């Protein structure tokens, strides 16, 4: 008897993740309204501004599951995701070989480059996709490595060292806590073999589907001294379900996680949560936290009818990592000037 769950699974796009160029990728995802990188463009750009100016140059971003460098393209250039959909669907590019398209992309992206773009290092298993992003000038460096199974190479350690922001828009579930532990090792560990330096700790910003269990990743980050928070009153549409089987799969996973699909997945879309992990250091002040929340609110146009703009602490570093660094705190900005602690994760 056929297994009724055989057709109830997340759609598989492996055939477009590692093509010689990104045209097939965009052609496949456009009808599904895939918009996770657009959310990343706005949120990650806001976080880079919150990090402030970096001495000696621009910030470095390590983008996990980078694919064809889509997040890098949006962070480094005055472009939105719709511009990339339009470009790679253009009939003017249909006859180009992959090499011709890459050469054209070099000129295209150069004409849209921001005045002071971040440097972006990409990590992915898809060798063709990473290679294309490098040839097109989108990534500043790229690595094709599987950190779920293998230790990072010295080349990746050198490329990742000094990253101030780690990002992921669609990879949580494919990559898990082992990847995050090894990524932080690349960034924080002393290459001379000394103790890891907390001052090298990056911020980590991740979008994860609402049924994903992010707690094991947050626990790994906590061991490295990072506080993980979940933006609890705003979720982000990722893409439409491909078919009824994928919808059934999503609803089953949501039920298993105890997440209510009302008003979100029941509309036919995957929705993601945003998690932000930061060091508990003096620079992580209440004013910085409040500024971030108000920027999120402005960017996402969350109306007052949605309730207080609140984030919730998911997990804290162990006590020995927090000694002398202030008390646990988060803020409920139900009205200007009010600050009320709200501890504990809440699912929406």
Buried (B, 14 or more C-beta within 10 A) or exposed (E): EEEEEEEBBBBEBEEBBBBBBBBBBBEBBBEBEBBBBBBBBBBBBBBBEBBEEBEEEBBBBBBBBBBBBBBBBBBBBEBBBEBBBEBBEEEEBEEBEBEEBBBBBBEBBEEEEEEEBBBBBBBBBBEBBBBBBBBBBBBBBBBBBEBEEEEBEEEBBBBBBBBBBBBBBBBBBEBBBBBBBBBBBBBBBEEEEEEBEBEBBBBBBBBBBBBBEBBEBBBBBBBBBBBBBBBBBBBBBBBBBBEEBBBBBBBBBBEEEEBEBEEBBEEEBBBBBBBBBBBBBEEBEEEBBBBBBEBBBEBBEBEEEEEBBBBBBBBBBEEEBBEEBEEEBBBBBEEEEEEEEBEEBEBB
